[in-house]
Amino acid sequence: MMQWIDWFNTTMAPHPRLYVALTVCALCLVAWLANWITQHILLAVLGHLVKATRSKWDDAILKRKVLSRLANVVPALVLLAGIGLIPGVPASIVAVVRLLALAFVVLTIAMAAGNLLNALNDIYERSSENAKRRPIKSYLQLIKIGVYLVAMVLIVSLLLDKSPLALLTGLGAMTALLMLVFKDTILSLVAAVQLTSNDMLRVDDWIEMPSQNADGDVIDINLHTVKVQNWDKTISMIPTWTLISQSFRNWRGMTDAGGRRIKRSVLLDQTSVKFLDADEQEKLRRFTLISGYLEAKRGELDTYNARFDASGSDPVNRRRVTNLGTFRAYVTAYLRAHPAVAQDMTLMVRQLDPTPEGLPLQVYCFSADVGWVPFENLAGDIFDHLLAVLPEFGLRVFQAPSGFDYRAGLTLSAQRAAVGLSSKRASSVEP
């Protein structure tokens, strides 16, 4: 080997420029070969070793390509060490190559550190039960920004041949500018700390924020943004600091409580409300859900009305059962017997203030399944049944007249007018 080197030096002695060029090419070839060995052999061996272990943290590091980033340092170190060994290369070129190699090494290490922080976040999300409740991604992103800032200062100091402390001293005078440039980062950091410490937001929470056109599940919480996948599958990007400065609704409490509220009303025609006579009450006794209610109500009213009957008071003072009150009792009993309705939460059927559109009878209860589809199915089933059973109680639903109603009314009026005209003509021809 030494003989080949001596022969090469002797042969190239009369051609110094060609010698330098060939030597530089050889150095680049060595750097490429070192990079190929590192990437395709060493990393492949490490990958097989990592897959053979039971630990998950090394898998996360390998997946985030931390070692692959660090492997890029090898060719830079070869160039850094070898450029000075080539005779005949100008000192200025040696200095420039070394500075660029050092800058590349610093940048590569900073990027590897960023990937390592991403791997730490993956490990935390997989292994910690509090990952959704206490995400650390925003803190790691802040550390990553600090790493990149330090790397930038070191790279600039290397290229300018200045001390990093001198650059940091100069940066002190630019504090106001940095505050302006990193205003959103600072606000987002403070917001992320408040959101995490107060447990205001977690991944998979359903939030509603009309000011940002967001209504869906939180899928990611970053330092600067919170990703929300809306129900139409679009993605809303919400600046983190707006979640502190503006109001939003978090539906996590509904999920944790285990019940989803049903709060809907049926508008009743108030002219259909009436007292029930004995025959009508007896007819309603066939409903098992209210047979006991009607029996108890009859005993209560008989006791109350007995004193008025004994004194000969006007019958208008008597208390009587109404079809609306009986229907409210039926709906309440129906909800109490429904297996999909949460029985340990508020359950009531109440009247709201009468309106020009009718008397609202509101159902207020909670479904036992908080899923969207089961909730809507339950609400639909309840009101399907209520609308179908209303005529049994002599009640009518209020509905504004439609074009069909007007057309039917006009047709009926025309038919009556025709009948009346025919009758009039018939009477006029009689003797």
BELHUVEN-V445375 format. One record per pair of residues at least 24 apart in sequence whose ideal C-beta (glycine too) atoms are under 6 Angstrom apart, sorted by sequence separation. I is the first residue (numbers start at 1). GAP is how many residues later the second one is. D is the distance in Angstrom with one decimal. If there is no record, write none. Layout:
# BELHUVEN-V445375
I_GAP_D / I_GAP_D
This chain:
# BELHUVEN-V445375
43_24_5.9 / 212_24_6.0 / 214_24_5.8 / 297_24_5.7 / 341_24_5.4 / 342_24_4.2 / 76_25_4.6 / 212_26_4.9 / 342_26_4.6 / 117_27_5.3 / 76_28_4.7 / 340_28_5.6 / 76_29_5.1 / 114_30_4.9 / 335_30_5.4 / 39_32_5.6 / 73_32_5.4 / 38_33_4.5 / 113_34_5.0 / 73_35_5.2 / 188_35_5.3 / 211_35_5.5 / 38_36_4.8 / 72_36_4.9 / 188_36_4.9 / 293_36_4.6 / 110_37_5.4 / 110_38_5.8 / 340_38_4.9 / 35_39_5.8 / 209_39_4.0 / 290_39_5.5 / 34_40_5.0 / 35_40_4.3 / 290_40_4.8 / 358_40_3.1 / 34_41_5.8 / 110_41_3.6 / 207_41_5.4 / 208_41_4.3 / 289_41_5.8 / 69_42_5.3 / 70_42_4.8 / 69_43_3.8 / 207_43_5.2 / 290_43_5.9 / 31_44_4.0 / 34_44_5.1 / 289_44_3.9 / 106_45_5.3 / 205_45_5.6 / 206_45_4.1 / 275_45_4.4 / 276_45_4.8 / 289_45_5.9 / 66_46_5.5 / 69_46_5.6 / 31_47_4.2 / 142_47_5.8 / 205_47_4.9 / 275_47_5.8 / 276_47_5.5 / 30_48_5.8 / 31_48_5.4 / 106_48_5.0 / 192_48_5.6 / 66_49_4.7 / 106_49_5.5 / 191_49_4.6 / 274_49_5.8 / 65_50_5.9 / 66_50_5.0 / 191_50_4.3 / 194_50_5.7 / 64_51_4.5 / 273_51_4.8 / 103_52_4.6 / 188_52_4.2 / 188_53_5.2 / 191_53_4.4 / 64_54_5.0 / 138_54_3.7 / 187_54_3.9 / 27_55_4.6 / 64_55_4.1 / 103_55_5.4 / 102_56_5.3 / 61_58_4.7 / 60_59_4.4 / 99_59_5.4 / 99_60_6.0 / 60_62_4.4 / 134_62_5.9 / 23_63_4.8 / 60_63_5.0 / 57_66_5.0 / 327_66_4.5 / 20_68_4.6 / 20_69_6.0 / 133_69_5.3 / 132_70_4.6 / 323_70_4.6 / 132_71_4.7 / 323_71_4.7 / 16_72_5.5 / 323_72_6.0 / 141_82_3.9 / 259_83_4.1 / 138_85_4.2 / 135_86_5.1 / 259_86_4.8 / 269_89_6.0 / 270_89_4.9 / 267_90_5.5 / 268_90_5.5 / 267_91_3.6 / 268_91_4.6 / 267_93_5.8 / 268_93_5.7 / 265_95_4.0 / 266_95_5.0 / 265_97_4.3 / 264_99_5.8 / 263_101_5.5 / 262_103_5.3 / 261_105_5.4 / 259_107_3.4 / 260_107_4.8 / 260_110_4.6 / 255_115_5.4 / 260_115_4.8 / 262_117_5.1 / 272_123_4.9 / 272_124_4.2 / 268_127_5.7 / 269_127_4.1 / 269_129_4.6 / 267_131_4.4
